[in-house]
Amino acid sequence: MQGLIEYIVKGLVRHPEQVVVTPVERHGATVYEMRLESSDVGRVVGRSGKTINALRSLLAAGSARKGIRCSVEIVEEGGRPRTER
């Protein structure tokens, strides 16, 4: 799953070398934390959050096939997750 997220996000941003995806276990689920250039956050979020929600849908479908729970979050500079929905 981590490879899929990295592949998709690196194709969307202007600074693919800055993309870092880290898996973190929380409450029995894997949360993939994305750190990227602040100027690229808007590209990953998309208009009205459509791009990030599409990425979350792909992740949910892929993880359901494996019988696991996964989520993705964008982590800002201060280290706190950014939530769009």
Jmol script that loads the backbone (N, CA, C; Angstrom):
load data "model"
ATOM      1  N   MET A   1       0.815  -1.195   0.000  1.00  0.00           N
ATOM      2  CA  MET A   1       0.000   0.000   0.000  1.00  0.00           C
ATOM      3  C   MET A   1       0.861   1.264   0.000  1.00  0.00           C
ATOM      4  N   GLN A   2       1.940   1.224   0.751  1.00  0.00           N
ATOM      5  CA  GLN A   2       2.813   2.391   0.829  1.00  0.00           C
ATOM      6  C   GLN A   2       3.378   2.730  -0.547  1.00  0.00           C
ATOM      7  N   GLY A   3       3.777   1.735  -1.290  1.00  0.00           N
ATOM      8  CA  GLY A   3       4.316   1.948  -2.633  1.00  0.00           C
ATOM      9  C   GLY A   3       3.288   2.557  -3.576  1.00  0.00           C
ATOM     10  N   LEU A   4       2.042   2.101  -3.464  1.00  0.00           N
ATOM     11  CA  LEU A   4       0.959   2.649  -4.288  1.00  0.00           C
ATOM     12  C   LEU A   4       0.743   4.129  -3.991  1.00  0.00           C
ATOM     13  N   ILE A   5       0.698   4.472  -2.720  1.00  0.00           N
ATOM     14  CA  ILE A   5       0.496   5.876  -2.324  1.00  0.00           C
ATOM     15  C   ILE A   5       1.634   6.737  -2.840  1.00  0.00           C
ATOM     16  N   GLU A   6       2.874   6.286  -2.634  1.00  0.00           N
ATOM     17  CA  GLU A   6       4.030   7.054  -3.100  1.00  0.00           C
ATOM     18  C   GLU A   6       3.999   7.251  -4.614  1.00  0.00           C
ATOM     19  N   TYR A   7       3.671   6.201  -5.347  1.00  0.00           N
ATOM     20  CA  TYR A   7       3.633   6.271  -6.802  1.00  0.00           C
ATOM     21  C   TYR A   7       2.604   7.297  -7.279  1.00  0.00           C
ATOM     22  N   ILE A   8       1.417   7.260  -6.714  1.00  0.00           N
ATOM     23  CA  ILE A   8       0.351   8.178  -7.126  1.00  0.00           C
ATOM     24  C   ILE A   8       0.694   9.611  -6.757  1.00  0.00           C
ATOM     25  N   VAL A   9       1.117   9.835  -5.521  1.00  0.00           N
ATOM     26  CA  VAL A   9       1.385  11.196  -5.049  1.00  0.00           C
ATOM     27  C   VAL A   9       2.585  11.803  -5.769  1.00  0.00           C
ATOM     28  N   LYS A  10       3.627  11.025  -6.004  1.00  0.00           N
ATOM     29  CA  LYS A  10       4.803  11.560  -6.699  1.00  0.00           C
ATOM     30  C   LYS A  10       4.463  11.970  -8.135  1.00  0.00           C
ATOM     31  N   GLY A  11       3.450  11.348  -8.719  1.00  0.00           N
ATOM     32  CA  GLY A  11       3.001  11.730 -10.048  1.00  0.00           C
ATOM     33  C   GLY A  11       2.187  13.010 -10.062  1.00  0.00           C
ATOM     34  N   LEU A  12       1.678  13.421  -8.911  1.00  0.00           N
ATOM     35  CA  LEU A  12       0.838  14.616  -8.828  1.00  0.00           C
ATOM     36  C   LEU A  12       1.613  15.891  -8.494  1.00  0.00           C
ATOM     37  N   VAL A  13       2.696  15.767  -7.744  1.00  0.00           N
ATOM     38  CA  VAL A  13       3.370  16.939  -7.178  1.00  0.00           C
ATOM     39  C   VAL A  13       4.503  17.451  -8.060  1.00  0.00           C
ATOM     40  N   ARG A  14       4.936  18.667  -7.770  1.00  0.00           N
ATOM     41  CA  ARG A  14       6.066  19.266  -8.499  1.00  0.00           C
ATOM     42  C   ARG A  14       7.413  18.895  -7.900  1.00  0.00           C
ATOM     43  N   HIS A  15       7.402  18.482  -6.625  1.00  0.00           N
ATOM     44  CA  HIS A  15       8.648  18.121  -5.930  1.00  0.00           C
ATOM     45  C   HIS A  15       8.546  16.675  -5.430  1.00  0.00           C
ATOM     46  N   PRO A  16       8.622  15.695  -6.344  1.00  0.00           N
ATOM     47  CA  PRO A  16       8.444  14.302  -5.916  1.00  0.00           C
ATOM     48  C   PRO A  16       9.532  13.804  -4.963  1.00  0.00           C
ATOM     49  N   GLU A  17      10.693  14.429  -5.006  1.00  0.00           N
ATOM     50  CA  GLU A  17      11.775  14.007  -4.113  1.00  0.00           C
ATOM     51  C   GLU A  17      11.479  14.344  -2.652  1.00  0.00           C
ATOM     52  N   GLN A  18      10.540  15.253  -2.404  1.00  0.00           N
ATOM     53  CA  GLN A  18      10.177  15.658  -1.047  1.00  0.00           C
ATOM     54  C   GLN A  18       9.075  14.792  -0.435  1.00  0.00           C
ATOM     55  N   VAL A  19       8.489  13.903  -1.214  1.00  0.00           N
ATOM     56  CA  VAL A  19       7.385  13.072  -0.724  1.00  0.00           C
ATOM     57  C   VAL A  19       7.931  11.952   0.158  1.00  0.00           C
ATOM     58  N   VAL A  20       7.409  11.896   1.390  1.00  0.00           N
ATOM     59  CA  VAL A  20       7.775  10.835   2.323  1.00  0.00           C
ATOM     60  C   VAL A  20       6.486  10.255   2.892  1.00  0.00           C
ATOM     61  N   VAL A  21       6.300   8.950   2.735  1.00  0.00           N
ATOM     62  CA  VAL A  21       5.123   8.269   3.259  1.00  0.00           C
ATOM     63  C   VAL A  21       5.589   7.307   4.342  1.00  0.00           C
ATOM     64  N   THR A  22       5.036   7.474   5.555  1.00  0.00           N
ATOM     65  CA  THR A  22       5.433   6.666   6.698  1.00  0.00           C
ATOM     66  C   THR A  22       4.228   5.929   7.268  1.00  0.00           C
ATOM     67  N   PRO A  23       4.282   4.600   7.374  1.00  0.00           N
ATOM     68  CA  PRO A  23       3.174   3.874   7.992  1.00  0.00           C
ATOM     69  C   PRO A  23       3.260   3.941   9.515  1.00  0.00           C
ATOM     70  N   VAL A  24       2.129   4.213  10.167  1.00  0.00           N
ATOM     71  CA  VAL A  24       2.048   4.292  11.623  1.00  0.00           C
ATOM     72  C   VAL A  24       0.844   3.470  12.064  1.00  0.00           C
ATOM     73  N   GLU A  25       1.024   2.625  13.076  1.00  0.00           N
ATOM     74  CA  GLU A  25      -0.084   1.820  13.603  1.00  0.00           C
ATOM     75  C   GLU A  25      -0.842   2.624  14.651  1.00  0.00           C
ATOM     76  N   ARG A  26      -2.164   2.752  14.449  1.00  0.00           N
ATOM     77  CA  ARG A  26      -3.032   3.456  15.409  1.00  0.00           C
ATOM     78  C   ARG A  26      -4.339   2.702  15.543  1.00  0.00           C
ATOM     79  N   HIS A  27      -4.668   2.285  16.733  1.00  0.00           N
ATOM     80  CA  HIS A  27      -5.956   1.665  17.048  1.00  0.00           C
ATOM     81  C   HIS A  27      -6.282   0.498  16.116  1.00  0.00           C
ATOM     82  N   GLY A  28      -5.313  -0.345  15.847  1.00  0.00           N
ATOM     83  CA  GLY A  28      -5.531  -1.516  15.022  1.00  0.00           C
ATOM     84  C   GLY A  28      -5.592  -1.252  13.527  1.00  0.00           C
ATOM     85  N   ALA A  29      -5.260  -0.049  13.103  1.00  0.00           N
ATOM     86  CA  ALA A  29      -5.273   0.304  11.690  1.00  0.00           C
ATOM     87  C   ALA A  29      -3.927   0.932  11.318  1.00  0.00           C
ATOM     88  N   THR A  30      -3.585   0.853  10.065  1.00  0.00           N
ATOM     89  CA  THR A  30      -2.367   1.486   9.577  1.00  0.00           C
ATOM     90  C   THR A  30      -2.724   2.842   8.979  1.00  0.00           C
ATOM     91  N   VAL A  31      -2.085   3.883   9.487  1.00  0.00           N
ATOM     92  CA  VAL A  31      -2.275   5.230   8.965  1.00  0.00           C
ATOM     93  C   VAL A  31      -0.995   5.609   8.230  1.00  0.00           C
ATOM     94  N   TYR A  32      -1.138   5.944   6.962  1.00  0.00           N
ATOM     95  CA  TYR A  32       0.016   6.369   6.173  1.00  0.00           C
ATOM     96  C   TYR A  32       0.101   7.886   6.243  1.00  0.00           C
ATOM     97  N   GLU A  33       1.156   8.369   6.881  1.00  0.00           N
ATOM     98  CA  GLU A  33       1.360   9.810   7.032  1.00  0.00           C
ATOM     99  C   GLU A  33       2.217  10.303   5.875  1.00  0.00           C
ATOM    100  N   MET A  34       1.697  11.299   5.148  1.00  0.00           N
ATOM    101  CA  MET A  34       2.421  11.876   4.014  1.00  0.00           C
ATOM    102  C   MET A  34       3.010  13.212   4.423  1.00  0.00           C
ATOM    103  N   ARG A  35       4.278  13.355   4.148  1.00  0.00           N
ATOM    104  CA  ARG A  35       4.944  14.637   4.336  1.00  0.00           C
ATOM    105  C   ARG A  35       5.408  15.080   2.956  1.00  0.00           C
ATOM    106  N   LEU A  36       5.068  16.324   2.597  1.00  0.00           N
ATOM    107  CA  LEU A  36       5.454  16.838   1.292  1.00  0.00           C
ATOM    108  C   LEU A  36       5.670  18.329   1.345  1.00  0.00           C
ATOM    109  N   GLU A  37       6.208  18.851   0.275  1.00  0.00           N
ATOM    110  CA  GLU A  37       6.457  20.289   0.153  1.00  0.00           C
ATOM    111  C   GLU A  37       5.141  21.039   0.365  1.00  0.00           C
ATOM    112  N   SER A  38       5.184  22.119   1.130  1.00  0.00           N
ATOM    113  CA  SER A  38       3.946  22.848   1.442  1.00  0.00           C
ATOM    114  C   SER A  38       3.252  23.389   0.195  1.00  0.00           C
ATOM    115  N   SER A  39       4.024  23.693  -0.847  1.00  0.00           N
ATOM    116  CA  SER A  39       3.407  24.187  -2.081  1.00  0.00           C
ATOM    117  C   SER A  39       2.691  23.075  -2.860  1.00  0.00           C
ATOM    118  N   ASP A  40       2.962  21.812  -2.531  1.00  0.00           N
ATOM    119  CA  ASP A  40       2.333  20.683  -3.210  1.00  0.00           C
ATOM    120  C   ASP A  40       1.089  20.156  -2.509  1.00  0.00           C
ATOM    121  N   VAL A  41       0.807  20.634  -1.313  1.00  0.00           N
ATOM    122  CA  VAL A  41      -0.337  20.133  -0.551  1.00  0.00           C
ATOM    123  C   VAL A  41      -1.637  20.349  -1.319  1.00  0.00           C
ATOM    124  N   GLY A  42      -1.807  21.500  -1.924  1.00  0.00           N
ATOM    125  CA  GLY A  42      -3.017  21.797  -2.681  1.00  0.00           C
ATOM    126  C   GLY A  42      -3.218  20.855  -3.856  1.00  0.00           C
ATOM    127  N   ARG A  43      -2.127  20.422  -4.482  1.00  0.00           N
ATOM    128  CA  ARG A  43      -2.223  19.486  -5.606  1.00  0.00           C
ATOM    129  C   ARG A  43      -2.725  18.124  -5.134  1.00  0.00           C
ATOM    130  N   VAL A  44      -2.299  17.703  -3.949  1.00  0.00           N
ATOM    131  CA  VAL A  44      -2.712  16.402  -3.431  1.00  0.00           C
ATOM    132  C   VAL A  44      -4.138  16.458  -2.891  1.00  0.00           C
ATOM    133  N   VAL A  45      -4.507  17.571  -2.283  1.00  0.00           N
ATOM    134  CA  VAL A  45      -5.862  17.715  -1.748  1.00  0.00           C
ATOM    135  C   VAL A  45      -6.864  17.857  -2.887  1.00  0.00           C
ATOM    136  N   GLY A  46      -6.568  18.696  -3.868  1.00  0.00           N
ATOM    137  CA  GLY A  46      -7.468  18.893  -5.001  1.00  0.00           C
ATOM    138  C   GLY A  46      -8.628  19.817  -4.647  1.00  0.00           C
ATOM    139  N   ARG A  47      -9.438  20.101  -5.631  1.00  0.00           N
ATOM    140  CA  ARG A  47     -10.599  20.971  -5.401  1.00  0.00           C
ATOM    141  C   ARG A  47     -11.614  20.267  -4.524  1.00  0.00           C
ATOM    142  N   SER A  48     -11.982  20.914  -3.462  1.00  0.00           N
ATOM    143  CA  SER A  48     -12.952  20.386  -2.495  1.00  0.00           C
ATOM    144  C   SER A  48     -12.528  19.026  -1.949  1.00  0.00           C
ATOM    145  N   GLY A  49     -11.234  18.729  -1.953  1.00  0.00           N
ATOM    146  CA  GLY A  49     -10.735  17.481  -1.401  1.00  0.00           C
ATOM    147  C   GLY A  49     -10.968  16.266  -2.274  1.00  0.00           C
ATOM    148  N   LYS A  50     -11.277  16.472  -3.536  1.00  0.00           N
ATOM    149  CA  LYS A  50     -11.601  15.342  -4.418  1.00  0.00           C
ATOM    150  C   LYS A  50     -10.414  14.412  -4.652  1.00  0.00           C
ATOM    151  N   THR A  51      -9.223  14.953  -4.792  1.00  0.00           N
ATOM    152  CA  THR A  51      -8.060  14.112  -5.078  1.00  0.00           C
ATOM    153  C   THR A  51      -7.688  13.259  -3.867  1.00  0.00           C
ATOM    154  N   ILE A  52      -7.622  13.856  -2.692  1.00  0.00           N
ATOM    155  CA  ILE A  52      -7.270  13.089  -1.492  1.00  0.00           C
ATOM    156  C   ILE A  52      -8.360  12.065  -1.173  1.00  0.00           C
ATOM    157  N   ASN A  53      -9.617  12.408  -1.421  1.00  0.00           N
ATOM    158  CA  ASN A  53     -10.697  11.452  -1.174  1.00  0.00           C
ATOM    159  C   ASN A  53     -10.644  10.290  -2.161  1.00  0.00           C
ATOM    160  N   ALA A  54     -10.242  10.549  -3.403  1.00  0.00           N
ATOM    161  CA  ALA A  54     -10.076   9.475  -4.381  1.00  0.00           C
ATOM    162  C   ALA A  54      -8.928   8.563  -3.952  1.00  0.00           C
ATOM    163  N   LEU A  55      -7.858   9.138  -3.447  1.00  0.00           N
ATOM    164  CA  LEU A  55      -6.731   8.351  -2.953  1.00  0.00           C
ATOM    165  C   LEU A  55      -7.161   7.494  -1.765  1.00  0.00           C
ATOM    166  N   ARG A  56      -7.944   8.067  -0.877  1.00  0.00           N
ATOM    167  CA  ARG A  56      -8.458   7.313   0.272  1.00  0.00           C
ATOM    168  C   ARG A  56      -9.375   6.180  -0.175  1.00  0.00           C
ATOM    169  N   SER A  57     -10.161   6.402  -1.209  1.00  0.00           N
ATOM    170  CA  SER A  57     -11.045   5.349  -1.731  1.00  0.00           C
ATOM    171  C   SER A  57     -10.235   4.196  -2.314  1.00  0.00           C
ATOM    172  N   LEU A  58      -9.192   4.513  -3.081  1.00  0.00           N
ATOM    173  CA  LEU A  58      -8.324   3.467  -3.620  1.00  0.00           C
ATOM    174  C   LEU A  58      -7.660   2.667  -2.495  1.00  0.00           C
ATOM    175  N   LEU A  59      -7.215   3.367  -1.472  1.00  0.00           N
ATOM    176  CA  LEU A  59      -6.572   2.716  -0.339  1.00  0.00           C
ATOM    177  C   LEU A  59      -7.561   1.825   0.411  1.00  0.00           C
ATOM    178  N   ALA A  60      -8.778   2.308   0.593  1.00  0.00           N
ATOM    179  CA  ALA A  60      -9.804   1.516   1.280  1.00  0.00           C
ATOM    180  C   ALA A  60     -10.144   0.252   0.496  1.00  0.00           C
ATOM    181  N   ALA A  61     -10.261   0.367  -0.819  1.00  0.00           N
ATOM    182  CA  ALA A  61     -10.577  -0.793  -1.651  1.00  0.00           C
ATOM    183  C   ALA A  61      -9.440  -1.815  -1.618  1.00  0.00           C
ATOM    184  N   GLY A  62      -8.227  -1.342  -1.734  1.00  0.00           N
ATOM    185  CA  GLY A  62      -7.084  -2.251  -1.708  1.00  0.00           C
ATOM    186  C   GLY A  62      -6.885  -2.914  -0.360  1.00  0.00           C
ATOM    187  N   SER A  63      -7.097  -2.174   0.707  1.00  0.00           N
ATOM    188  CA  SER A  63      -6.918  -2.753   2.041  1.00  0.00           C
ATOM    189  C   SER A  63      -8.051  -3.712   2.381  1.00  0.00           C
ATOM    190  N   ALA A  64      -9.261  -3.462   1.888  1.00  0.00           N
ATOM    191  CA  ALA A  64     -10.387  -4.356   2.144  1.00  0.00           C
ATOM    192  C   ALA A  64     -10.131  -5.723   1.507  1.00  0.00           C
ATOM    193  N   ARG A  65      -9.503  -5.729   0.351  1.00  0.00           N
ATOM    194  CA  ARG A  65      -9.179  -7.007  -0.301  1.00  0.00           C
ATOM    195  C   ARG A  65      -8.208  -7.820   0.526  1.00  0.00           C
ATOM    196  N   LYS A  66      -7.338  -7.130   1.277  1.00  0.00           N
ATOM    197  CA  LYS A  66      -6.361  -7.814   2.122  1.00  0.00           C
ATOM    198  C   LYS A  66      -6.889  -8.056   3.533  1.00  0.00           C
ATOM    199  N   GLY A  67      -8.065  -7.514   3.835  1.00  0.00           N
ATOM    200  CA  GLY A  67      -8.653  -7.705   5.162  1.00  0.00           C
ATOM    201  C   GLY A  67      -8.022  -6.860   6.244  1.00  0.00           C
ATOM    202  N   ILE A  68      -7.482  -5.699   5.868  1.00  0.00           N
ATOM    203  CA  ILE A  68      -6.870  -4.801   6.841  1.00  0.00           C
ATOM    204  C   ILE A  68      -7.532  -3.430   6.748  1.00  0.00           C
ATOM    205  N   ARG A  69      -7.269  -2.583   7.733  1.00  0.00           N
ATOM    206  CA  ARG A  69      -7.801  -1.214   7.727  1.00  0.00           C
ATOM    207  C   ARG A  69      -6.655  -0.237   7.532  1.00  0.00           C
ATOM    208  N   CYS A  70      -6.830   0.682   6.596  1.00  0.00           N
ATOM    209  CA  CYS A  70      -5.796   1.672   6.291  1.00  0.00           C
ATOM    210  C   CYS A  70      -6.424   3.036   6.087  1.00  0.00           C
ATOM    211  N   SER A  71      -5.610   4.057   6.307  1.00  0.00           N
ATOM    212  CA  SER A  71      -6.032   5.434   6.098  1.00  0.00           C
ATOM    213  C   SER A  71      -4.812   6.233   5.669  1.00  0.00           C
ATOM    214  N   VAL A  72      -5.046   7.422   5.142  1.00  0.00           N
ATOM    215  CA  VAL A  72      -3.938   8.285   4.739  1.00  0.00           C
ATOM    216  C   VAL A  72      -4.199   9.693   5.257  1.00  0.00           C
ATOM    217  N   GLU A  73      -3.137  10.342   5.745  1.00  0.00           N
ATOM    218  CA  GLU A  73      -3.222  11.712   6.256  1.00  0.00           C
ATOM    219  C   GLU A  73      -2.036  12.515   5.751  1.00  0.00           C
ATOM    220  N   ILE A  74      -2.262  13.807   5.577  1.00  0.00           N
ATOM    221  CA  ILE A  74      -1.175  14.719   5.230  1.00  0.00           C
ATOM    222  C   ILE A  74      -0.713  15.357   6.528  1.00  0.00           C
ATOM    223  N   VAL A  75       0.587  15.267   6.807  1.00  0.00           N
ATOM    224  CA  VAL A  75       1.142  15.822   8.033  1.00  0.00           C
ATOM    225  C   VAL A  75       1.823  17.138   7.699  1.00  0.00           C
ATOM    226  N   GLU A  76       1.441  18.188   8.410  1.00  0.00           N
ATOM    227  CA  GLU A  76       2.016  19.516   8.179  1.00  0.00           C
ATOM    228  C   GLU A  76       3.362  19.646   8.872  1.00  0.00           C
ATOM    229  N   GLU A  77       4.016  20.768   8.653  1.00  0.00           N
ATOM    230  CA  GLU A  77       5.345  21.031   9.202  1.00  0.00           C
ATOM    231  C   GLU A  77       5.410  20.832  10.708  1.00  0.00           C
ATOM    232  N   GLY A  78       4.404  21.246  11.443  1.00  0.00           N
ATOM    233  CA  GLY A  78       4.418  21.142  12.898  1.00  0.00           C
ATOM    234  C   GLY A  78       4.250  19.722  13.399  1.00  0.00           C
ATOM    235  N   GLY A  79       4.012  18.766  12.493  1.00  0.00           N
ATOM    236  CA  GLY A  79       3.887  17.381  12.888  1.00  0.00           C
ATOM    237  C   GLY A  79       2.464  16.940  13.164  1.00  0.00           C
ATOM    238  N   ARG A  80       1.495  17.843  13.029  1.00  0.00           N
ATOM    239  CA  ARG A  80       0.117  17.434  13.289  1.00  0.00           C
ATOM    240  C   ARG A  80      -0.583  17.095  11.980  1.00  0.00           C
ATOM    241  N   PRO A  81      -1.461  16.103  12.008  1.00  0.00           N
ATOM    242  CA  PRO A  81      -2.160  15.701  10.781  1.00  0.00           C
ATOM    243  C   PRO A  81      -3.096  16.785  10.289  1.00  0.00           C
ATOM    244  N   ARG A  82      -3.211  16.887   8.999  1.00  0.00           N
ATOM    245  CA  ARG A  82      -4.141  17.825   8.355  1.00  0.00           C
ATOM    246  C   ARG A  82      -5.351  17.017   7.933  1.00  0.00           C
ATOM    247  N   THR A  83      -6.526  17.430   8.325  1.00  0.00           N
ATOM    248  CA  THR A  83      -7.727  16.661   7.986  1.00  0.00           C
ATOM    249  C   THR A  83      -8.579  17.448   7.029  1.00  0.00           C
ATOM    250  N   GLU A  84      -8.872  16.843   5.891  1.00  0.00           N
ATOM    251  CA  GLU A  84      -9.790  17.415   4.911  1.00  0.00           C
ATOM    252  C   GLU A  84     -10.893  16.408   4.714  1.00  0.00           C
ATOM    253  N   ARG A  85     -12.106  16.841   4.699  1.00  0.00           N
ATOM    254  CA  ARG A  85     -13.225  15.953   4.404  1.00  0.00           C
ATOM    255  C   ARG A  85     -14.408  16.755   4.039  1.00  0.00           C
TER     256      ARG A  85
END
end "model"
wireframe off; spacefill off
backbone 0.3
color backbone group
